[in-house]
Amino acid sequence: MARLQILELPQGSSDDRPPFVLIVDQYLARRYITGLDQPEPVSEFDGIAEKIGARAVLVFEEAVDIPANDTSAYAVGGLLSASPEGPDFASPIAGNIEVRKPCPYCGDQQLIPTRQFREHVARLHPDEPEADA
């Protein structure tokens, strides 16, 4: 089945909208003959670029990967954890990262370091049930 991709081009000073190229890949070519008086086959993509406002339409039979459309870095939770194993907590900077969570009992939802959360609740909110860190 054909795949559609958009390649955004650099915007010029006179462009109202960002220019782009429509890329159709994995396309099985078909040609239509519009009548007996016209011996030349007609492509399905004739005039499409003008109709959709693209600078061009590029059609390929094989798969074409556009680096600008690569979203694999966002596949597993963001730029820092693109590997299936998740983030690397054994890295040299891992010890410098402090995870905080909001205190549900503080009116301003104060962010408390996770390692100090139980102590914070016990000290400042002794009447509240003990919360897990």
N, C-alpha and C positions, 0 to 999 in steps of 0.2 A: 504494500500500500504506500502511496506517495506520502512524503513528509513535507511540511511547510516550515521554513525558517525565515527569520528576518535578520538581515545584517544592517545595523545602523551605520550610517556614514557620517563623517565629520560635518558639522553644521556650518554653513557659510553665512556671511553677514546679511545676505538678501533672502535667506530661507525663512518662511513663516513657520514651517513644521520641520522637524528633523528629517533629513533625507534617508531613504533606506532602499535596499535591494531585496526583493522577494526571491528566495531560493527554494526550488522544488527539487527534492532528490528522491531516489528510489522510485522513479517514475517509469512506467511502462508506456512507451510512445504509442500513440494512436493517431491516425490521420483520417480526416474526413474529406470527402469530395462533395462539394456543394451542388454540383450540377454537371450535366453532360457537356455543356459548353465550356466548362472550366477544367482543363486537363490537369492542372497543378493541384496537389493536395493542400489543404489548409490546416495550419497548426491550431491546436486548442488554445494556445497562449498568445496568439496574435492580438495586440491591442490591450492586453491585460494591464501592463505597466501604467499606461495612461489612465485607465479606468480607476485604478486603486491609488494613484499618486506616487508610484514607485519610480525610481530612476531606471530600473531594469528588472527583468524577470530572468533568472538563470535556471535552466532545467537540466538535470543530470539523471542518468539511469542508475548510477551507483550512489552509495551513501556518501555525503559530503558533510564533514563536521566543521562547524564554525566555532573557532576558539572563543569568540565573544559570547556564544550561547552556551558555553560549558557551565553547568550548574552542579557539578560533582562535589565542589567544595561545600555546598550547602546540604548535601544529601543526608548527613547524620548529625544534624544539630548545629551547624554553623561553621565558620571558617576555621576555628581552632580544632575542631574534632571531626575532620573529614575521614579519618580512618574508621573501619568498622569496630575497632577495639575501643574507641572513644579517646578522650584526651590523655596525654602522657603525663601522669603525675610524678614520674620519676625524673623529670627534667630538672636542671639546676635551678630554674626559677620557681618550681612548684612550692618550695618552702616559703616563698615570699607572697603567696596568694592567700588572702584572708576571705573566707566565705562568711557572709552575714545574712541574717534573716530578720524580718520585722517582728517586733514584740507585739503580740496581739493585745496586751494589757496596757501599753503606753498609749496615751491619746494621740501622739504624733507618729505612731508606728515607727518608733526609733529602731534603727538597724543595729543589731547586737551581733558581735562575732559569735559564730556557732560554738566555739570552745568555751565561751563565757555565758552562754544562754541560760543554763540551769542556775548558775550563781546569780545572775541578774534577776531572774524570776523569784528566787528564794529571798534575795535581799530587798528588792523594791516592791514586790507583790506577794508578801507572805500569805495573804488570804486566798490567793488564786491557786487552783490545782496545779501540781507540778507538770510542766510541759516538757516534751522530749525535744532534745536539741536537734 
